[in-house]
Amino acid sequence: MVKTDQDTIAAISTPVGEGGISIIRVSGDDALPVVQKLFRGKDLAKVATHTINYGHIVDPSNQQEVDEVMVSVMRAPRTYTREDVIEINCHGGLLATNRILQLVLSYGARLADPGEFTQRAFINGRLDLSQAEAVMDLIRAKTDRSMDVALHQLDGDLSRLIRQLRQDILDVLAQVEVNIDYPEYDAVEEMTSQMLREKATMVKERVSGLLKTAQQGKVLRDGLATAIIGRPNVGKSSLLNALLHEDKAIVTNVAGTTRDVIEEYVNVEGVPLKLIDTAGIRHTDDQVEKIGVERSRQAIITADLILLLIDQSRPLSEEDRELITATEQTPRMVILNKTDLPSAIELKDLKTLVNGDPIIQTSILEQSGMQELGQAISHRFFNEGIENRQNQVMVTNARHIGLLKQVESALTEVLSGLDAGLPVDLVQIDMTTAWNLLGEITGDSYQDELLTELFSQFCLGK
């Protein structure tokens, strides 16, 4: 069967597995008639829109009841897809949910592709492309901060800014066209150049301001790859467990207990960290431990942040000094652990060795210094505070960041062309390029291949 945008589609919108409830979502012109064939209860064609109705799903082939359900009826256009949407709320569990979905598919719907509900919301004008991407960011949000950023984007904060910038460019392009068509005034060329310069400078400043938020936005969206590094028995696994608030890693006094890389996500002061607990780095003849040590060294190279643990109850070893040197090219925080024991390290000397990187003193055993560690991580990557940026649009999406960099480059070409005295009709080509690139962010200009790639990343029922 050839798939079209006019097909009525259906999918399970809740996670697979046992639960209190499962939802089968149906969208399209035939959504209501399809479900009506299976529903024993009120006449769904006569109920008010945006109501939920009690009844049973029945197999028409043998009149056997499949499940007791509540059916939500939502008529276009006030729905997620701007099509008629019916949601069947049944008991959670694989068997009942799949039986109902199979009946829906047997009586007129087809299985939705991943992200097809959101794709229809985009095609039907309910969401633009940046808002559609924010839906997935919201689903994947790992902290309150990342959820807030996704909600602002879903509400259209980024879209409104991008459309305003496009309108600003369009206004000046229209004026340029008028001036080119009516060149009888001597000062027209100079006036047009000045107009282009002012607008290109203004838009470039706004785009540059957006790009300044990109690092923080990307951290909120994707998390910060954070490697916990140190020689054996300095407290790496204890730190992982303390941040996770559970005993995920084995903690013993035996050196070499952690032999592989353990990865977990954790929310630290609103910053999503992808924690990587590594094997203690030391010289060893144990072949298995050697593999773990090598993976630890690779984690240093790929990490966005290093948490370098040092045991302050023992003098700095040669291995400690090697790790200080090996991690100096990556953003890092030095954690001076075991402050519950007498100190064997001179803090002033350590500060000199780590070139001024933050040093946090902790006793993971006694849970002291953990709040200071969290605040230091938050301050390092959000030194102006997310709370002070509530009204500022933040860019979190790698696709948007790439397009904005291209816009910035095109506007730089505009200004360079004007400085070089190029004709206005040549300069406006780069201005038009910037306008088109901004349109790719919101989906005002796009290619079908882009939609296929983006929405294929969504879950099936969204």
Buried (B, 14 or more C-beta within 10 A) or exposed (E): EEEEEEBBBBBBBBEEEEEEEBBBBBBBEBBBBBBBEBBEBBEBEEBEEEEEBEBBBBBEEEEEEBBBBBBBBBBBEEBBBBBBBBBBBBBBBEEBBBBBBBBBBBBBBBBBBBBBBBBBBBBBEBBBBBBBBBBBBBEBBBBEBBBBBBBBBBEBBBBEBBBEBBEBBEEBBEBBEEBBEEEEEEEBBEEBBEBBBEBBBBBBEBBBEBBEBBBBBBBBBBBBBBBBBBBBBBBBBBBBBBBBEEEBBEBEEEEBBBBEBBEBEBBBBBBBBBBBBBBBBBEBEEEEBBEBBEBBBEBBEEBBBBBBBBBBBBEBEEBBEBBBEBBBEBBBBBBBBBBEEEEEBEEEEBBEBBEEBBBBBBBBBEEEBBEEBBEBBBBBBBEEEBEEBEEBBBBBBEBBBBBBBBBBBBBBBBBEBBEEEBEBEEBBEBBBBBBBBBBBBBBBBBEEEBBEEBBEEBBBBB
